[in-house]
Amino acid sequence: MKTLDQYSLDDLKRVYRHLHNQLQEDFELMDSDLLQDIQTLLQTRAREAGVDVSVHAQWAAWLNDGVQLRSI
């Protein structure tokens, strides 16, 4: 079995976006260890790419190629 860091960045972003978009319909996802682990890994990669992940617009642009995440 692969660890999260062995998956492609595009796949991780896609899975994260899908899970994040389901938060309004499935609030239990908010506490999901998997979602948190993917987010942590993606934020680390974003920081390495020079993104300030504390600025939502920068994080969302990196994660979504300019498409904003749906608010919860």
C-alpha positions in Angstrom: 0.0 0.0 0.0 1.2 3.5 -0.8 1.6 6.3 1.7 -0.1 9.6 0.9 3.1 11.3 -0.2 3.5 8.6 -2.9 0.3 9.6 -4.8 0.4 12.2 -7.5 -0.2 15.8 -6.5 -3.1 16.1 -9.0 -4.8 13.0 -7.5 -4.4 14.3 -4.0 -5.8 17.7 -4.9 -8.8 16.1 -6.7 -9.6 13.8 -3.7 -9.3 16.7 -1.3 -11.5 19.0 -3.4 -14.1 16.3 -3.6 -14.1 15.6 0.1 -14.1 19.3 0.9 -17.1 19.9 -1.3 -19.0 17.3 0.6 -18.6 19.0 4.0 -22.0 20.6 3.9 -23.7 17.3 3.3 -21.5 15.2 5.6 -20.3 17.2 8.6 -18.5 14.2 10.0 -15.9 14.6 7.2 -14.7 17.7 9.1 -13.3 15.3 11.8 -11.9 12.8 9.3 -8.3 12.0 9.9 -7.9 11.2 6.2 -9.1 14.6 5.2 -6.8 16.3 7.7 -3.8 14.2 6.5 -4.4 15.1 2.9 -4.8 18.7 3.8 -1.6 18.8 5.8 0.3 17.1 3.0 -1.1 19.5 0.4 -0.4 22.5 2.5 3.2 21.4 2.9 3.5 21.0 -0.8 1.9 24.4 -1.4 4.3 26.1 1.1 7.2 24.4 -0.8 5.9 26.1 -3.9 5.9 29.5 -2.2 2.2 29.7 -1.4 1.1 31.3 1.9 -1.6 28.8 2.9 -2.8 31.2 5.6 -4.1 33.4 2.8 -7.2 31.5 1.6 -7.1 33.1 -1.9 -3.5 31.8 -2.4 -4.3 28.4 -1.0 -7.5 28.1 -3.1 -5.7 29.3 -6.3 -2.9 26.7 -5.9 -5.3 23.9 -5.0 -7.9 24.7 -7.7 -6.0 26.5 -10.4 -8.0 29.7 -9.6 -11.4 28.1 -8.8 -12.5 28.9 -5.3 -13.7 26.2 -2.9 -17.3 26.2 -2.0 -17.8 27.8 1.5 -19.1 25.8 4.3 
